[in-house]
Amino acid sequence: MVASPVKSCALRHGLPVEQPASLRAPDALEKLAQWRADLMVVVAYGLLLPEAALNAPRRGCVNIHASLLPRWRGAAPIQRAILAGDRLTGVAIMQMDAGLDTGPVLLQRATPIGERETAASLHDRLAAMGAQALIEALDMIVAGVAHPRPQPDEGITYAHKIRKEEAVIDWSRPAVEIDRQVRAFNPWPIAQTLWRGRQLRVWEAEPLACPSSAPAAPGTVLASSAQGIDVATGNGVLRITRLQEPGRKPLSAAEFVNAHDLGSSVLGAES
């Protein structure tokens, strides 16, 4: 067990750190009230705060959320946006209420989702955007010019928590959808498939602009080279460029092909 970066930074600056097991426990709520806080900032907490915690700070609680609310309320907005093929996302600074990401929005900042964007790279960009947006929102609150806007009733979607079984590739789906799956699940839980009864993790891939016209069952390896491993899908061809065997480190396609003869293997098959 190691301290998180937030805790490490706080300790370096001599700031007290509390780590209650639950904010529903009476002693934790009592401790929170003793701080007599003006405002509480909540980031990636993962649970609904009880009403007593929301009401403890004089100005309530604000949350940094990684989507343009009301789209993608919930636990996994970054991954769900990539999976859905969204072109635009962003961060929202929200005044918290008792619902799940239902509170009024103080401000939002938008950014396009890149064609090759992964959940990891988008997370890091939105983290930097969210930090800057939070400072702006806090300045607005202090200056008395913040005007939280209720979220519209239209366009609400829920970003349900990612389940590991969602990472299993269904090769009968189109190549563009599998590509989004690979990017959305990098760095966790990592898209996966079977090869000769063994699990392969697919870290990076891309749909080919000019897929092969040769008919082949989904999952069939059409070609393998230093450029990548070309696999037939339900619509188009996906080129795998980085993958990983169980207990091994991730390899480029060139490194994997040098060590293995894929032939005309069928990925996703039990044997």
C-alpha positions in Angstrom: 0.0 0.0 0.0 1.3 3.4 -1.0 -0.1 6.9 -0.5 -2.0 8.5 -3.4 -0.4 11.5 -5.1 -3.0 13.7 -3.5 -2.2 12.5 0.0 1.6 12.7 -0.6 1.2 16.3 -1.8 -0.9 17.2 1.2 1.6 15.7 3.6 4.5 17.5 1.9 2.7 20.8 2.5 1.8 20.0 6.1 -1.9 19.7 5.4 -4.0 17.3 7.5 -5.4 14.2 5.8 -8.5 12.4 6.8 -9.3 8.9 5.4 -12.8 7.9 6.8 -13.9 4.4 5.7 -17.4 6.0 5.0 -18.9 9.4 5.1 -22.1 7.9 6.5 -20.5 7.0 9.8 -21.5 9.4 12.6 -18.0 10.0 13.7 -16.9 10.9 10.2 -19.8 13.3 9.7 -18.9 14.9 13.1 -15.3 15.4 12.1 -16.4 16.9 8.8 -18.6 19.4 10.6 -15.8 20.4 12.9 -13.8 21.7 9.9 -16.5 24.5 9.5 -15.6 24.5 5.8 -16.8 27.1 3.4 -16.8 24.7 0.5 -16.0 21.0 -0.3 -14.6 19.9 -3.6 -15.3 16.3 -4.5 -13.2 14.5 -7.2 -13.6 10.8 -8.3 -15.2 9.8 -5.0 -17.3 7.0 -6.6 -20.1 7.1 -4.0 -23.2 9.2 -3.4 -22.6 11.6 -0.5 -25.2 11.6 2.3 -27.2 14.7 2.7 -25.5 15.5 6.0 -22.1 15.6 4.2 -23.5 17.7 1.4 -24.8 20.3 3.9 -21.8 20.4 6.1 -19.9 23.1 4.2 -21.4 26.6 4.2 -21.5 26.8 0.4 -22.1 23.1 -0.2 -20.1 20.8 -2.4 -18.9 21.0 -5.9 -17.8 18.2 -8.2 -15.5 17.9 -11.2 -17.2 15.6 -13.7 -15.6 14.3 -16.9 -18.4 14.9 -19.4 -20.7 17.6 -20.7 -23.6 17.1 -18.5 -26.3 15.8 -18.7 -24.6 13.4 -21.1 -22.8 10.6 -19.4 -23.8 11.0 -15.8 -22.3 8.2 -13.7 -19.1 6.2 -13.0 -17.4 5.9 -16.4 -18.0 8.9 -18.6 -14.7 8.9 -20.4 -14.9 5.2 -21.5 -18.6 5.5 -22.4 -18.0 8.6 -24.6 -15.2 6.8 -26.6 -17.3 3.6 -26.9 -20.3 5.5 -28.2 -18.1 7.3 -30.8 -18.7 10.7 -29.4 -16.8 13.5 -31.2 -17.0 16.0 -28.3 -16.6 15.7 -24.5 -15.3 18.0 -21.7 -15.5 18.7 -18.0 -18.4 20.1 -15.9 -18.1 21.8 -12.5 -21.3 20.9 -10.8 -23.0 22.0 -7.6 -23.8 18.7 -5.9 -27.2 17.5 -4.8 -28.6 14.2 -3.6 -28.8 12.7 -7.1 -26.2 11.0 -9.2 -24.5 13.9 -11.1 -27.9 15.7 -11.3 -26.9 19.0 -9.7 -26.8 22.4 -11.4 -23.7 23.2 -13.5 -21.5 26.2 -12.7 -19.4 26.0 -15.9 -18.4 23.6 -18.6 -15.4 23.3 -20.9 -15.5 21.3 -24.1 -12.8 19.4 -26.1 -12.9 17.2 -29.2 -12.2 13.5 -28.8 -9.3 12.6 -31.1 -9.6 9.8 -33.6 -6.9 7.7 -31.9 -7.7 8.9 -28.3 -7.6 6.3 -25.6 -9.3 6.5 -22.2 -5.8 7.1 -20.7 -4.9 10.0 -22.9 -8.4 11.6 -22.6 -8.4 11.2 -18.9 -5.1 13.1 -18.6 -6.3 15.9 -20.8 -9.6 16.2 -18.9 -7.8 16.2 -15.6 -5.8 19.2 -16.6 -8.9 20.9 -18.0 -10.9 20.1 -14.9 -8.2 21.6 -12.6 -8.3 24.9 -14.5 -12.1 24.9 -14.7 -12.3 24.3 -10.9 -10.1 27.3 -10.2 -12.3 29.5 -12.4 -15.5 28.2 -10.7 -14.1 28.8 -7.2 -13.2 32.4 -8.2 -16.7 32.9 -9.5 -18.2 31.5 -6.2 -16.0 33.7 -4.1 -16.8 36.8 -6.2 -20.5 36.1 -5.9 -21.0 35.9 -9.7 -21.6 32.1 -10.0 -25.0 31.2 -11.5 -25.5 27.4 -11.4 -27.7 26.3 -14.3 -30.1 23.4 -13.9 -29.3 20.5 -16.2 -31.8 20.1 -19.1 -34.2 17.1 -19.1 -33.2 16.2 -22.7 -30.0 14.3 -23.6 -29.5 12.5 -20.3 -27.3 9.3 -20.6 -25.8 7.1 -17.9 -22.2 6.0 -17.9 -22.5 2.7 -16.1 -19.5 1.2 -14.3 -17.2 -0.8 -16.6 -17.4 -4.5 -16.2 -14.4 -6.7 -17.1 -16.5 -9.0 -19.3 -17.1 -6.0 -21.6 -13.5 -6.2 -22.6 -14.0 -9.5 -24.5 -13.8 -8.7 -28.3 -16.7 -9.9 -30.4 -15.1 -10.2 -33.9 -18.5 -10.2 -35.6 -18.9 -6.5 -34.7 -17.6 -3.9 -37.2 -13.9 -3.0 -37.1 -14.7 0.6 -36.1 -16.6 -0.5 -33.0 -13.9 -2.9 -31.9 -11.4 -0.1 -32.4 -13.4 2.1 -30.0 -13.6 -0.8 -27.6 -9.8 -1.2 -27.6 -9.2 2.6 -27.1 -12.0 2.9 -24.4 -10.6 0.0 -22.3 -6.9 1.2 -22.4 -5.5 1.3 -19.6 -8.2 -0.9 -18.0 -9.5 -3.5 -18.3 -7.8 -3.9 -21.7 -9.6 -5.5 -24.7 -9.0 -9.2 -24.9 -9.5 -12.2 -27.1 -8.5 -15.8 -27.3 -5.7 -17.3 -29.5 -5.2 -21.0 -29.4 -7.1 -21.2 -26.1 -4.9 -18.5 -24.5 -5.9 -15.0 -23.6 -4.4 -12.1 -25.6 -4.8 -8.5 -24.5 -5.1 -6.0 -27.3 -3.6 -2.7 -26.3 -3.6 -0.9 -29.6 -5.3 -1.4 -32.9 -6.7 0.5 -35.8 -9.4 -0.1 -38.5 -7.9 -0.3 -42.0 -9.1 2.4 -44.4 -9.1 -0.1 -47.3 -10.1 -3.5 -45.9 -9.4 -6.7 -47.8 -12.3 -7.8 -50.0 -11.5 -11.5 -49.5 -14.3 -13.2 -47.5 -13.2 -14.6 -44.2 -14.9 -15.6 -40.9 -14.7 -12.9 -38.2 -11.6 -13.3 -36.1 -9.6 -14.8 -38.9 -6.0 -13.6 -39.2 -5.7 -12.4 -42.8 -2.0 -11.2 -42.6 0.7 -10.6 -40.1 3.7 -8.4 -40.5 5.8 -5.8 -38.7 3.1 -3.2 -39.5 0.4 -5.2 -37.6 -1.8 -8.3 -37.4 -4.8 -7.9 -39.7 -8.0 -9.6 -38.5 -11.3 -10.0 -40.3 -14.3 -8.5 -38.5 -18.1 -8.4 -39.1 -17.4 -5.4 -41.3 -13.9 -4.4 -42.3 -10.5 -5.3 -41.0 -8.8 -4.4 -37.7 -5.1 -4.2 -37.5 -3.6 -5.0 -34.1 -0.4 -3.1 -33.4 0.3 -3.9 -29.8 -0.7 -6.9 -27.7 0.2 -9.0 -24.7 0.3 -12.7 -23.7 -0.5 -13.8 -20.2 2.3 -13.1 -17.8 4.3 -11.3 -20.4 4.9 -7.6 -21.1 3.0 -5.9 -24.0 4.7 -6.3 -27.4 4.6 -4.5 -30.7 3.1 -6.5 -33.5 6.6 -6.8 -35.1 7.9 -8.3 -31.9 5.0 -10.7 -31.5 5.1 -11.8 -35.2 8.9 -12.5 -34.8 8.2 -14.9 -31.9 5.0 -16.6 -33.2 3.6 -18.0 -36.4 0.0 -16.9 -36.5 -0.8 -18.5 -39.9 -4.5 -18.3 -40.6 -5.4 -18.5 -36.9 -8.9 -17.5 -35.8 -9.0 -15.2 -32.8 -11.7 -15.6 -30.3 -11.9 -19.4 -30.8 -11.4 -21.7 -27.9 -8.8 -23.7 -29.7 
